[in-house]
Amino acid sequence: MQVGTRNRRILLEAAMEAIASPRRRQILRLIWSAERSAGEIASTVRDVSWPAVSQNLRVLKDSGLITERRQGTHRYYKADRRALGPLEVVLRQMWTRDLDRLRELAEEEARAGRPRHD
């Protein structure tokens, strides 16, 4: 989906790729309303190595979805809610389009008299 300028489109694509990962969505939830250190994030995310957490943080940061603050040798991360604003519009449009298509398919099935499979 294209929105705005070419640079804006690239940022949206990067953000969508970033949130496609369940692990990155988990990290985003952790830092949604509170800044957390990289170590705290890594200790909360189970069954993942420190390098994997670091790589996921880099993807989120490069996509513009999180901010990083350095204090001495520590790094602190927080979700950038403003960056998610345009993404919300795109996801809502996709969701609406998918729901409309699902409704169309259900109506076609009902007209054809086929039984529903729940």
Phi and psi restraints in degrees (range 20) as a CNS / XPLOR table:
assign (resid 1 and name C) (resid 2 and name N)
       (resid 2 and name CA) (resid 2 and name C) 1.0 -107.4 20.0 2
assign (resid 2 and name N) (resid 2 and name CA)
       (resid 2 and name C) (resid 3 and name N) 1.0 133.2 20.0 2
assign (resid 2 and name C) (resid 3 and name N)
       (resid 3 and name CA) (resid 3 and name C) 1.0 -136.8 20.0 2
assign (resid 3 and name N) (resid 3 and name CA)
       (resid 3 and name C) (resid 4 and name N) 1.0 124.3 20.0 2
assign (resid 3 and name C) (resid 4 and name N)
       (resid 4 and name CA) (resid 4 and name C) 1.0 67.8 20.0 2
assign (resid 4 and name N) (resid 4 and name CA)
       (resid 4 and name C) (resid 5 and name N) 1.0 -144.4 20.0 2
assign (resid 4 and name C) (resid 5 and name N)
       (resid 5 and name CA) (resid 5 and name C) 1.0 -75.3 20.0 2
assign (resid 5 and name N) (resid 5 and name CA)
       (resid 5 and name C) (resid 6 and name N) 1.0 171.0 20.0 2
assign (resid 5 and name C) (resid 6 and name N)
       (resid 6 and name CA) (resid 6 and name C) 1.0 -60.2 20.0 2
assign (resid 6 and name N) (resid 6 and name CA)
       (resid 6 and name C) (resid 7 and name N) 1.0 -43.0 20.0 2
assign (resid 6 and name C) (resid 7 and name N)
       (resid 7 and name CA) (resid 7 and name C) 1.0 -63.1 20.0 2
assign (resid 7 and name N) (resid 7 and name CA)
       (resid 7 and name C) (resid 8 and name N) 1.0 -40.1 20.0 2
assign (resid 7 and name C) (resid 8 and name N)
       (resid 8 and name CA) (resid 8 and name C) 1.0 -63.7 20.0 2
assign (resid 8 and name N) (resid 8 and name CA)
       (resid 8 and name C) (resid 9 and name N) 1.0 -39.6 20.0 2
assign (resid 8 and name C) (resid 9 and name N)
       (resid 9 and name CA) (resid 9 and name C) 1.0 -63.7 20.0 2
assign (resid 9 and name N) (resid 9 and name CA)
       (resid 9 and name C) (resid 10 and name N) 1.0 -42.7 20.0 2
assign (resid 9 and name C) (resid 10 and name N)
       (resid 10 and name CA) (resid 10 and name C) 1.0 -62.5 20.0 2
assign (resid 10 and name N) (resid 10 and name CA)
       (resid 10 and name C) (resid 11 and name N) 1.0 -43.1 20.0 2
assign (resid 10 and name C) (resid 11 and name N)
       (resid 11 and name CA) (resid 11 and name C) 1.0 -63.1 20.0 2
assign (resid 11 and name N) (resid 11 and name CA)
       (resid 11 and name C) (resid 12 and name N) 1.0 -41.1 20.0 2
assign (resid 11 and name C) (resid 12 and name N)
       (resid 12 and name CA) (resid 12 and name C) 1.0 -64.0 20.0 2
assign (resid 12 and name N) (resid 12 and name CA)
       (resid 12 and name C) (resid 13 and name N) 1.0 -42.0 20.0 2
assign (resid 12 and name C) (resid 13 and name N)
       (resid 13 and name CA) (resid 13 and name C) 1.0 -63.6 20.0 2
assign (resid 13 and name N) (resid 13 and name CA)
       (resid 13 and name C) (resid 14 and name N) 1.0 -42.4 20.0 2
assign (resid 13 and name C) (resid 14 and name N)
       (resid 14 and name CA) (resid 14 and name C) 1.0 -63.4 20.0 2
assign (resid 14 and name N) (resid 14 and name CA)
       (resid 14 and name C) (resid 15 and name N) 1.0 -41.1 20.0 2
assign (resid 14 and name C) (resid 15 and name N)
       (resid 15 and name CA) (resid 15 and name C) 1.0 -66.1 20.0 2
assign (resid 15 and name N) (resid 15 and name CA)
       (resid 15 and name C) (resid 16 and name N) 1.0 -41.3 20.0 2
assign (resid 15 and name C) (resid 16 and name N)
       (resid 16 and name CA) (resid 16 and name C) 1.0 -65.6 20.0 2
assign (resid 16 and name N) (resid 16 and name CA)
       (resid 16 and name C) (resid 17 and name N) 1.0 -40.3 20.0 2
assign (resid 16 and name C) (resid 17 and name N)
       (resid 17 and name CA) (resid 17 and name C) 1.0 -63.4 20.0 2
assign (resid 17 and name N) (resid 17 and name CA)
       (resid 17 and name C) (resid 18 and name N) 1.0 -38.8 20.0 2
assign (resid 17 and name C) (resid 18 and name N)
       (resid 18 and name CA) (resid 18 and name C) 1.0 -64.3 20.0 2
assign (resid 18 and name N) (resid 18 and name CA)
       (resid 18 and name C) (resid 19 and name N) 1.0 -42.2 20.0 2
assign (resid 18 and name C) (resid 19 and name N)
       (resid 19 and name CA) (resid 19 and name C) 1.0 -85.1 20.0 2
assign (resid 19 and name N) (resid 19 and name CA)
       (resid 19 and name C) (resid 20 and name N) 1.0 -1.5 20.0 2
assign (resid 19 and name C) (resid 20 and name N)
       (resid 20 and name CA) (resid 20 and name C) 1.0 -67.7 20.0 2
assign (resid 20 and name N) (resid 20 and name CA)
       (resid 20 and name C) (resid 21 and name N) 1.0 -24.2 20.0 2
assign (resid 20 and name C) (resid 21 and name N)
       (resid 21 and name CA) (resid 21 and name C) 1.0 -84.8 20.0 2
assign (resid 21 and name N) (resid 21 and name CA)
       (resid 21 and name C) (resid 22 and name N) 1.0 125.5 20.0 2
assign (resid 21 and name C) (resid 22 and name N)
       (resid 22 and name CA) (resid 22 and name C) 1.0 -59.0 20.0 2
assign (resid 22 and name N) (resid 22 and name CA)
       (resid 22 and name C) (resid 23 and name N) 1.0 -34.7 20.0 2
assign (resid 22 and name C) (resid 23 and name N)
       (resid 23 and name CA) (resid 23 and name C) 1.0 -65.4 20.0 2
assign (resid 23 and name N) (resid 23 and name CA)
       (resid 23 and name C) (resid 24 and name N) 1.0 -42.7 20.0 2
assign (resid 23 and name C) (resid 24 and name N)
       (resid 24 and name CA) (resid 24 and name C) 1.0 -68.9 20.0 2
assign (resid 24 and name N) (resid 24 and name CA)
       (resid 24 and name C) (resid 25 and name N) 1.0 -35.0 20.0 2
assign (resid 24 and name C) (resid 25 and name N)
       (resid 25 and name CA) (resid 25 and name C) 1.0 -64.2 20.0 2
assign (resid 25 and name N) (resid 25 and name CA)
       (resid 25 and name C) (resid 26 and name N) 1.0 -37.4 20.0 2
assign (resid 25 and name C) (resid 26 and name N)
       (resid 26 and name CA) (resid 26 and name C) 1.0 -62.6 20.0 2
assign (resid 26 and name N) (resid 26 and name CA)
       (resid 26 and name C) (resid 27 and name N) 1.0 -44.1 20.0 2
assign (resid 26 and name C) (resid 27 and name N)
       (resid 27 and name CA) (resid 27 and name C) 1.0 -63.6 20.0 2
assign (resid 27 and name N) (resid 27 and name CA)
       (resid 27 and name C) (resid 28 and name N) 1.0 -42.9 20.0 2
assign (resid 27 and name C) (resid 28 and name N)
       (resid 28 and name CA) (resid 28 and name C) 1.0 -58.8 20.0 2
assign (resid 28 and name N) (resid 28 and name CA)
       (resid 28 and name C) (resid 29 and name N) 1.0 -41.3 20.0 2
assign (resid 28 and name C) (resid 29 and name N)
       (resid 29 and name CA) (resid 29 and name C) 1.0 -62.7 20.0 2
assign (resid 29 and name N) (resid 29 and name CA)
       (resid 29 and name C) (resid 30 and name N) 1.0 -38.1 20.0 2
assign (resid 29 and name C) (resid 30 and name N)
       (resid 30 and name CA) (resid 30 and name C) 1.0 -63.7 20.0 2
assign (resid 30 and name N) (resid 30 and name CA)
       (resid 30 and name C) (resid 31 and name N) 1.0 -34.7 20.0 2
assign (resid 30 and name C) (resid 31 and name N)
       (resid 31 and name CA) (resid 31 and name C) 1.0 -110.4 20.0 2
assign (resid 31 and name N) (resid 31 and name CA)
       (resid 31 and name C) (resid 32 and name N) 1.0 17.6 20.0 2
assign (resid 31 and name C) (resid 32 and name N)
       (resid 32 and name CA) (resid 32 and name C) 1.0 -63.0 20.0 2
assign (resid 32 and name N) (resid 32 and name CA)
       (resid 32 and name C) (resid 33 and name N) 1.0 -46.0 20.0 2
assign (resid 32 and name C) (resid 33 and name N)
       (resid 33 and name CA) (resid 33 and name C) 1.0 -121.0 20.0 2
assign (resid 33 and name N) (resid 33 and name CA)
       (resid 33 and name C) (resid 34 and name N) 1.0 2.0 20.0 2
assign (resid 33 and name C) (resid 34 and name N)
       (resid 34 and name CA) (resid 34 and name C) 1.0 -144.0 20.0 2
assign (resid 34 and name N) (resid 34 and name CA)
       (resid 34 and name C) (resid 35 and name N) 1.0 135.9 20.0 2
assign (resid 34 and name C) (resid 35 and name N)
       (resid 35 and name CA) (resid 35 and name C) 1.0 -70.9 20.0 2
assign (resid 35 and name N) (resid 35 and name CA)
       (resid 35 and name C) (resid 36 and name N) 1.0 136.5 20.0 2
assign (resid 35 and name C) (resid 36 and name N)
       (resid 36 and name CA) (resid 36 and name C) 1.0 -134.6 20.0 2
assign (resid 36 and name N) (resid 36 and name CA)
       (resid 36 and name C) (resid 37 and name N) 1.0 149.1 20.0 2
assign (resid 36 and name C) (resid 37 and name N)
       (resid 37 and name CA) (resid 37 and name C) 1.0 -74.8 20.0 2
assign (resid 37 and name N) (resid 37 and name CA)
       (resid 37 and name C) (resid 38 and name N) 1.0 158.1 20.0 2
assign (resid 37 and name C) (resid 38 and name N)
       (resid 38 and name CA) (resid 38 and name C) 1.0 -58.7 20.0 2
assign (resid 38 and name N) (resid 38 and name CA)
       (resid 38 and name C) (resid 39 and name N) 1.0 -40.4 20.0 2
assign (resid 38 and name C) (resid 39 and name N)
       (resid 39 and name CA) (resid 39 and name C) 1.0 -63.4 20.0 2
assign (resid 39 and name N) (resid 39 and name CA)
       (resid 39 and name C) (resid 40 and name N) 1.0 -40.6 20.0 2
assign (resid 39 and name C) (resid 40 and name N)
       (resid 40 and name CA) (resid 40 and name C) 1.0 -65.4 20.0 2
assign (resid 40 and name N) (resid 40 and name CA)
       (resid 40 and name C) (resid 41 and name N) 1.0 -40.9 20.0 2
assign (resid 40 and name C) (resid 41 and name N)
       (resid 41 and name CA) (resid 41 and name C) 1.0 -62.9 20.0 2
assign (resid 41 and name N) (resid 41 and name CA)
       (resid 41 and name C) (resid 42 and name N) 1.0 -47.0 20.0 2
assign (resid 41 and name C) (resid 42 and name N)
       (resid 42 and name CA) (resid 42 and name C) 1.0 -62.3 20.0 2
assign (resid 42 and name N) (resid 42 and name CA)
       (resid 42 and name C) (resid 43 and name N) 1.0 -36.9 20.0 2
assign (resid 42 and name C) (resid 43 and name N)
       (resid 43 and name CA) (resid 43 and name C) 1.0 -73.6 20.0 2
assign (resid 43 and name N) (resid 43 and name CA)
       (resid 43 and name C) (resid 44 and name N) 1.0 -22.3 20.0 2
assign (resid 43 and name C) (resid 44 and name N)
       (resid 44 and name CA) (resid 44 and name C) 1.0 -85.0 20.0 2
assign (resid 44 and name N) (resid 44 and name CA)
       (resid 44 and name C) (resid 45 and name N) 1.0 -34.5 20.0 2
assign (resid 44 and name C) (resid 45 and name N)
       (resid 45 and name CA) (resid 45 and name C) 1.0 -82.5 20.0 2
assign (resid 45 and name N) (resid 45 and name CA)
       (resid 45 and name C) (resid 46 and name N) 1.0 108.0 20.0 2
assign (resid 45 and name C) (resid 46 and name N)
       (resid 46 and name CA) (resid 46 and name C) 1.0 -80.0 20.0 2
assign (resid 46 and name N) (resid 46 and name CA)
       (resid 46 and name C) (resid 47 and name N) 1.0 155.2 20.0 2
assign (resid 46 and name C) (resid 47 and name N)
       (resid 47 and name CA) (resid 47 and name C) 1.0 59.2 20.0 2
assign (resid 47 and name N) (resid 47 and name CA)
       (resid 47 and name C) (resid 48 and name N) 1.0 28.4 20.0 2
assign (resid 47 and name C) (resid 48 and name N)
       (resid 48 and name CA) (resid 48 and name C) 1.0 -135.1 20.0 2
assign (resid 48 and name N) (resid 48 and name CA)
       (resid 48 and name C) (resid 49 and name N) 1.0 136.8 20.0 2
assign (resid 48 and name C) (resid 49 and name N)
       (resid 49 and name CA) (resid 49 and name C) 1.0 -72.3 20.0 2
assign (resid 49 and name N) (resid 49 and name CA)
       (resid 49 and name C) (resid 50 and name N) 1.0 159.3 20.0 2
assign (resid 49 and name C) (resid 50 and name N)
       (resid 50 and name CA) (resid 50 and name C) 1.0 -57.8 20.0 2
assign (resid 50 and name N) (resid 50 and name CA)
       (resid 50 and name C) (resid 51 and name N) 1.0 -45.2 20.0 2
assign (resid 50 and name C) (resid 51 and name N)
       (resid 51 and name CA) (resid 51 and name C) 1.0 -60.0 20.0 2
assign (resid 51 and name N) (resid 51 and name CA)
       (resid 51 and name C) (resid 52 and name N) 1.0 -35.6 20.0 2
assign (resid 51 and name C) (resid 52 and name N)
       (resid 52 and name CA) (resid 52 and name C) 1.0 -67.6 20.0 2
assign (resid 52 and name N) (resid 52 and name CA)
       (resid 52 and name C) (resid 53 and name N) 1.0 -40.8 20.0 2
assign (resid 52 and name C) (resid 53 and name N)
       (resid 53 and name CA) (resid 53 and name C) 1.0 -63.8 20.0 2
assign (resid 53 and name N) (resid 53 and name CA)
       (resid 53 and name C) (resid 54 and name N) 1.0 -43.8 20.0 2
assign (resid 53 and name C) (resid 54 and name N)
       (resid 54 and name CA) (resid 54 and name C) 1.0 -60.6 20.0 2
assign (resid 54 and name N) (resid 54 and name CA)
       (resid 54 and name C) (resid 55 and name N) 1.0 -42.0 20.0 2
assign (resid 54 and name C) (resid 55 and name N)
       (resid 55 and name CA) (resid 55 and name C) 1.0 -64.3 20.0 2
assign (resid 55 and name N) (resid 55 and name CA)
       (resid 55 and name C) (resid 56 and name N) 1.0 -42.4 20.0 2
assign (resid 55 and name C) (resid 56 and name N)
       (resid 56 and name CA) (resid 56 and name C) 1.0 -64.3 20.0 2
assign (resid 56 and name N) (resid 56 and name CA)
       (resid 56 and name C) (resid 57 and name N) 1.0 -39.0 20.0 2
assign (resid 56 and name C) (resid 57 and name N)
       (resid 57 and name CA) (resid 57 and name C) 1.0 -63.4 20.0 2
assign (resid 57 and name N) (resid 57 and name CA)
       (resid 57 and name C) (resid 58 and name N) 1.0 -39.0 20.0 2
assign (resid 57 and name C) (resid 58 and name N)
       (resid 58 and name CA) (resid 58 and name C) 1.0 -64.4 20.0 2
assign (resid 58 and name N) (resid 58 and name CA)
       (resid 58 and name C) (resid 59 and name N) 1.0 -43.0 20.0 2
assign (resid 58 and name C) (resid 59 and name N)
       (resid 59 and name CA) (resid 59 and name C) 1.0 -61.1 20.0 2
assign (resid 59 and name N) (resid 59 and name CA)
       (resid 59 and name C) (resid 60 and name N) 1.0 -45.3 20.0 2
assign (resid 59 and name C) (resid 60 and name N)
       (resid 60 and name CA) (resid 60 and name C) 1.0 -63.2 20.0 2
assign (resid 60 and name N) (resid 60 and name CA)
       (resid 60 and name C) (resid 61 and name N) 1.0 -41.2 20.0 2
assign (resid 60 and name C) (resid 61 and name N)
       (resid 61 and name CA) (resid 61 and name C) 1.0 -67.8 20.0 2
assign (resid 61 and name N) (resid 61 and name CA)
       (resid 61 and name C) (resid 62 and name N) 1.0 -45.3 20.0 2
assign (resid 61 and name C) (resid 62 and name N)
       (resid 62 and name CA) (resid 62 and name C) 1.0 -63.8 20.0 2
assign (resid 62 and name N) (resid 62 and name CA)
       (resid 62 and name C) (resid 63 and name N) 1.0 -28.6 20.0 2
assign (resid 62 and name C) (resid 63 and name N)
       (resid 63 and name CA) (resid 63 and name C) 1.0 -80.3 20.0 2
assign (resid 63 and name N) (resid 63 and name CA)
       (resid 63 and name C) (resid 64 and name N) 1.0 -9.6 20.0 2
assign (resid 63 and name C) (resid 64 and name N)
       (resid 64 and name CA) (resid 64 and name C) 1.0 86.4 20.0 2
assign (resid 64 and name N) (resid 64 and name CA)
       (resid 64 and name C) (resid 65 and name N) 1.0 9.0 20.0 2
assign (resid 64 and name C) (resid 65 and name N)
       (resid 65 and name CA) (resid 65 and name C) 1.0 -85.5 20.0 2
assign (resid 65 and name N) (resid 65 and name CA)
       (resid 65 and name C) (resid 66 and name N) 1.0 -17.8 20.0 2
assign (resid 65 and name C) (resid 66 and name N)
       (resid 66 and name CA) (resid 66 and name C) 1.0 -133.6 20.0 2
assign (resid 66 and name N) (resid 66 and name CA)
       (resid 66 and name C) (resid 67 and name N) 1.0 158.7 20.0 2
assign (resid 66 and name C) (resid 67 and name N)
       (resid 67 and name CA) (resid 67 and name C) 1.0 -111.3 20.0 2
assign (resid 67 and name N) (resid 67 and name CA)
       (resid 67 and name C) (resid 68 and name N) 1.0 154.7 20.0 2
assign (resid 67 and name C) (resid 68 and name N)
       (resid 68 and name CA) (resid 68 and name C) 1.0 -124.1 20.0 2
assign (resid 68 and name N) (resid 68 and name CA)
       (resid 68 and name C) (resid 69 and name N) 1.0 135.6 20.0 2
assign (resid 68 and name C) (resid 69 and name N)
       (resid 69 and name CA) (resid 69 and name C) 1.0 -126.0 20.0 2
assign (resid 69 and name N) (resid 69 and name CA)
       (resid 69 and name C) (resid 70 and name N) 1.0 130.0 20.0 2
assign (resid 69 and name C) (resid 70 and name N)
       (resid 70 and name CA) (resid 70 and name C) 1.0 -101.1 20.0 2
assign (resid 70 and name N) (resid 70 and name CA)
       (resid 70 and name C) (resid 71 and name N) 1.0 136.5 20.0 2
assign (resid 70 and name C) (resid 71 and name N)
       (resid 71 and name CA) (resid 71 and name C) 1.0 -138.0 20.0 2
assign (resid 71 and name N) (resid 71 and name CA)
       (resid 71 and name C) (resid 72 and name N) 1.0 104.9 20.0 2
assign (resid 71 and name C) (resid 72 and name N)
       (resid 72 and name CA) (resid 72 and name C) 1.0 63.6 20.0 2
assign (resid 72 and name N) (resid 72 and name CA)
       (resid 72 and name C) (resid 73 and name N) 1.0 -125.1 20.0 2
assign (resid 72 and name C) (resid 73 and name N)
       (resid 73 and name CA) (resid 73 and name C) 1.0 -93.6 20.0 2
assign (resid 73 and name N) (resid 73 and name CA)
       (resid 73 and name C) (resid 74 and name N) 1.0 1.6 20.0 2
assign (resid 73 and name C) (resid 74 and name N)
       (resid 74 and name CA) (resid 74 and name C) 1.0 -99.6 20.0 2
assign (resid 74 and name N) (resid 74 and name CA)
       (resid 74 and name C) (resid 75 and name N) 1.0 150.1 20.0 2
assign (resid 74 and name C) (resid 75 and name N)
       (resid 75 and name CA) (resid 75 and name C) 1.0 -121.4 20.0 2
assign (resid 75 and name N) (resid 75 and name CA)
       (resid 75 and name C) (resid 76 and name N) 1.0 135.9 20.0 2
assign (resid 75 and name C) (resid 76 and name N)
       (resid 76 and name CA) (resid 76 and name C) 1.0 -120.1 20.0 2
assign (resid 76 and name N) (resid 76 and name CA)
       (resid 76 and name C) (resid 77 and name N) 1.0 139.8 20.0 2
assign (resid 76 and name C) (resid 77 and name N)
       (resid 77 and name CA) (resid 77 and name C) 1.0 -124.3 20.0 2
assign (resid 77 and name N) (resid 77 and name CA)
       (resid 77 and name C) (resid 78 and name N) 1.0 147.1 20.0 2
assign (resid 77 and name C) (resid 78 and name N)
       (resid 78 and name CA) (resid 78 and name C) 1.0 -149.5 20.0 2
assign (resid 78 and name N) (resid 78 and name CA)
       (resid 78 and name C) (resid 79 and name N) 1.0 144.0 20.0 2
assign (resid 78 and name C) (resid 79 and name N)
       (resid 79 and name CA) (resid 79 and name C) 1.0 -66.0 20.0 2
assign (resid 79 and name N) (resid 79 and name CA)
       (resid 79 and name C) (resid 80 and name N) 1.0 139.5 20.0 2
assign (resid 79 and name C) (resid 80 and name N)
       (resid 80 and name CA) (resid 80 and name C) 1.0 -97.9 20.0 2
assign (resid 80 and name N) (resid 80 and name CA)
       (resid 80 and name C) (resid 81 and name N) 1.0 94.6 20.0 2
assign (resid 80 and name C) (resid 81 and name N)
       (resid 81 and name CA) (resid 81 and name C) 1.0 -61.7 20.0 2
assign (resid 81 and name N) (resid 81 and name CA)
       (resid 81 and name C) (resid 82 and name N) 1.0 -31.4 20.0 2
assign (resid 81 and name C) (resid 82 and name N)
       (resid 82 and name CA) (resid 82 and name C) 1.0 -64.1 20.0 2
assign (resid 82 and name N) (resid 82 and name CA)
       (resid 82 and name C) (resid 83 and name N) 1.0 -35.9 20.0 2
assign (resid 82 and name C) (resid 83 and name N)
       (resid 83 and name CA) (resid 83 and name C) 1.0 -67.3 20.0 2
assign (resid 83 and name N) (resid 83 and name CA)
       (resid 83 and name C) (resid 84 and name N) 1.0 -27.2 20.0 2
assign (resid 83 and name C) (resid 84 and name N)
       (resid 84 and name CA) (resid 84 and name C) 1.0 -80.7 20.0 2
assign (resid 84 and name N) (resid 84 and name CA)
       (resid 84 and name C) (resid 85 and name N) 1.0 -13.4 20.0 2
assign (resid 84 and name C) (resid 85 and name N)
       (resid 85 and name CA) (resid 85 and name C) 1.0 -53.8 20.0 2
assign (resid 85 and name N) (resid 85 and name CA)
       (resid 85 and name C) (resid 86 and name N) 1.0 -57.5 20.0 2
assign (resid 85 and name C) (resid 86 and name N)
       (resid 86 and name CA) (resid 86 and name C) 1.0 -62.3 20.0 2
assign (resid 86 and name N) (resid 86 and name CA)
       (resid 86 and name C) (resid 87 and name N) 1.0 -31.3 20.0 2
assign (resid 86 and name C) (resid 87 and name N)
       (resid 87 and name CA) (resid 87 and name C) 1.0 -66.7 20.0 2
assign (resid 87 and name N) (resid 87 and name CA)
       (resid 87 and name C) (resid 88 and name N) 1.0 -35.7 20.0 2
assign (resid 87 and name C) (resid 88 and name N)
       (resid 88 and name CA) (resid 88 and name C) 1.0 -59.9 20.0 2
assign (resid 88 and name N) (resid 88 and name CA)
       (resid 88 and name C) (resid 89 and name N) 1.0 -41.3 20.0 2
assign (resid 88 and name C) (resid 89 and name N)
       (resid 89 and name CA) (resid 89 and name C) 1.0 -62.5 20.0 2
assign (resid 89 and name N) (resid 89 and name CA)
       (resid 89 and name C) (resid 90 and name N) 1.0 -45.5 20.0 2
assign (resid 89 and name C) (resid 90 and name N)
       (resid 90 and name CA) (resid 90 and name C) 1.0 -63.6 20.0 2
assign (resid 90 and name N) (resid 90 and name CA)
       (resid 90 and name C) (resid 91 and name N) 1.0 -46.0 20.0 2
assign (resid 90 and name C) (resid 91 and name N)
       (resid 91 and name CA) (resid 91 and name C) 1.0 -64.6 20.0 2
assign (resid 91 and name N) (resid 91 and name CA)
       (resid 91 and name C) (resid 92 and name N) 1.0 -39.3 20.0 2
assign (resid 91 and name C) (resid 92 and name N)
       (resid 92 and name CA) (resid 92 and name C) 1.0 -64.3 20.0 2
assign (resid 92 and name N) (resid 92 and name CA)
       (resid 92 and name C) (resid 93 and name N) 1.0 -40.6 20.0 2
assign (resid 92 and name C) (resid 93 and name N)
       (resid 93 and name CA) (resid 93 and name C) 1.0 -64.3 20.0 2
assign (resid 93 and name N) (resid 93 and name CA)
       (resid 93 and name C) (resid 94 and name N) 1.0 -43.2 20.0 2
assign (resid 93 and name C) (resid 94 and name N)
       (resid 94 and name CA) (resid 94 and name C) 1.0 -62.9 20.0 2
assign (resid 94 and name N) (resid 94 and name CA)
       (resid 94 and name C) (resid 95 and name N) 1.0 -44.5 20.0 2
assign (resid 94 and name C) (resid 95 and name N)
       (resid 95 and name CA) (resid 95 and name C) 1.0 -61.5 20.0 2
assign (resid 95 and name N) (resid 95 and name CA)
       (resid 95 and name C) (resid 96 and name N) 1.0 -45.0 20.0 2
assign (resid 95 and name C) (resid 96 and name N)
       (resid 96 and name CA) (resid 96 and name C) 1.0 -62.8 20.0 2
assign (resid 96 and name N) (resid 96 and name CA)
       (resid 96 and name C) (resid 97 and name N) 1.0 -44.9 20.0 2
assign (resid 96 and name C) (resid 97 and name N)
       (resid 97 and name CA) (resid 97 and name C) 1.0 -61.4 20.0 2
assign (resid 97 and name N) (resid 97 and name CA)
       (resid 97 and name C) (resid 98 and name N) 1.0 -43.2 20.0 2
assign (resid 97 and name C) (resid 98 and name N)
       (resid 98 and name CA) (resid 98 and name C) 1.0 -64.2 20.0 2
assign (resid 98 and name N) (resid 98 and name CA)
       (resid 98 and name C) (resid 99 and name N) 1.0 -41.5 20.0 2
assign (resid 98 and name C) (resid 99 and name N)
       (resid 99 and name CA) (resid 99 and name C) 1.0 -65.4 20.0 2
assign (resid 99 and name N) (resid 99 and name CA)
       (resid 99 and name C) (resid 100 and name N) 1.0 -39.2 20.0 2
assign (resid 99 and name C) (resid 100 and name N)
       (resid 100 and name CA) (resid 100 and name C) 1.0 -62.1 20.0 2
assign (resid 100 and name N) (resid 100 and name CA)
       (resid 100 and name C) (resid 101 and name N) 1.0 -43.0 20.0 2
assign (resid 100 and name C) (resid 101 and name N)
       (resid 101 and name CA) (resid 101 and name C) 1.0 -65.6 20.0 2
assign (resid 101 and name N) (resid 101 and name CA)
       (resid 101 and name C) (resid 102 and name N) 1.0 -40.6 20.0 2
assign (resid 101 and name C) (resid 102 and name N)
       (resid 102 and name CA) (resid 102 and name C) 1.0 -61.8 20.0 2
assign (resid 102 and name N) (resid 102 and name CA)
       (resid 102 and name C) (resid 103 and name N) 1.0 -42.0 20.0 2
assign (resid 102 and name C) (resid 103 and name N)
       (resid 103 and name CA) (resid 103 and name C) 1.0 -62.1 20.0 2
assign (resid 103 and name N) (resid 103 and name CA)
       (resid 103 and name C) (resid 104 and name N) 1.0 -43.8 20.0 2
assign (resid 103 and name C) (resid 104 and name N)
       (resid 104 and name CA) (resid 104 and name C) 1.0 -59.2 20.0 2
assign (resid 104 and name N) (resid 104 and name CA)
       (resid 104 and name C) (resid 105 and name N) 1.0 -44.9 20.0 2
assign (resid 104 and name C) (resid 105 and name N)
       (resid 105 and name CA) (resid 105 and name C) 1.0 -64.0 20.0 2
assign (resid 105 and name N) (resid 105 and name CA)
       (resid 105 and name C) (resid 106 and name N) 1.0 -40.8 20.0 2
assign (resid 105 and name C) (resid 106 and name N)
       (resid 106 and name CA) (resid 106 and name C) 1.0 -64.8 20.0 2
assign (resid 106 and name N) (resid 106 and name CA)
       (resid 106 and name C) (resid 107 and name N) 1.0 -41.0 20.0 2
assign (resid 106 and name C) (resid 107 and name N)
       (resid 107 and name CA) (resid 107 and name C) 1.0 -66.0 20.0 2
assign (resid 107 and name N) (resid 107 and name CA)
       (resid 107 and name C) (resid 108 and name N) 1.0 -39.9 20.0 2
assign (resid 107 and name C) (resid 108 and name N)
       (resid 108 and name CA) (resid 108 and name C) 1.0 -62.4 20.0 2
assign (resid 108 and name N) (resid 108 and name CA)
       (resid 108 and name C) (resid 109 and name N) 1.0 -42.6 20.0 2
assign (resid 108 and name C) (resid 109 and name N)
       (resid 109 and name CA) (resid 109 and name C) 1.0 -64.6 20.0 2
assign (resid 109 and name N) (resid 109 and name CA)
       (resid 109 and name C) (resid 110 and name N) 1.0 -41.0 20.0 2
assign (resid 109 and name C) (resid 110 and name N)
       (resid 110 and name CA) (resid 110 and name C) 1.0 -65.8 20.0 2
assign (resid 110 and name N) (resid 110 and name CA)
       (resid 110 and name C) (resid 111 and name N) 1.0 -41.0 20.0 2
assign (resid 110 and name C) (resid 111 and name N)
       (resid 111 and name CA) (resid 111 and name C) 1.0 -64.3 20.0 2
assign (resid 111 and name N) (resid 111 and name CA)
       (resid 111 and name C) (resid 112 and name N) 1.0 -35.2 20.0 2
assign (resid 111 and name C) (resid 112 and name N)
       (resid 112 and name CA) (resid 112 and name C) 1.0 -78.2 20.0 2
assign (resid 112 and name N) (resid 112 and name CA)
       (resid 112 and name C) (resid 113 and name N) 1.0 -10.0 20.0 2
assign (resid 112 and name C) (resid 113 and name N)
       (resid 113 and name CA) (resid 113 and name C) 1.0 74.6 20.0 2
assign (resid 113 and name N) (resid 113 and name CA)
       (resid 113 and name C) (resid 114 and name N) 1.0 19.3 20.0 2
assign (resid 113 and name C) (resid 114 and name N)
       (resid 114 and name CA) (resid 114 and name C) 1.0 -80.3 20.0 2
assign (resid 114 and name N) (resid 114 and name CA)
       (resid 114 and name C) (resid 115 and name N) 1.0 143.0 20.0 2
assign (resid 114 and name C) (resid 115 and name N)
       (resid 115 and name CA) (resid 115 and name C) 1.0 -69.5 20.0 2
assign (resid 115 and name N) (resid 115 and name CA)
       (resid 115 and name C) (resid 116 and name N) 1.0 146.9 20.0 2
assign (resid 115 and name C) (resid 116 and name N)
       (resid 116 and name CA) (resid 116 and name C) 1.0 -79.6 20.0 2
assign (resid 116 and name N) (resid 116 and name CA)
       (resid 116 and name C) (resid 117 and name N) 1.0 145.1 20.0 2
assign (resid 116 and name C) (resid 117 and name N)
       (resid 117 and name CA) (resid 117 and name C) 1.0 -111.1 20.0 2
assign (resid 117 and name N) (resid 117 and name CA)
       (resid 117 and name C) (resid 118 and name N) 1.0 106.1 20.0 2
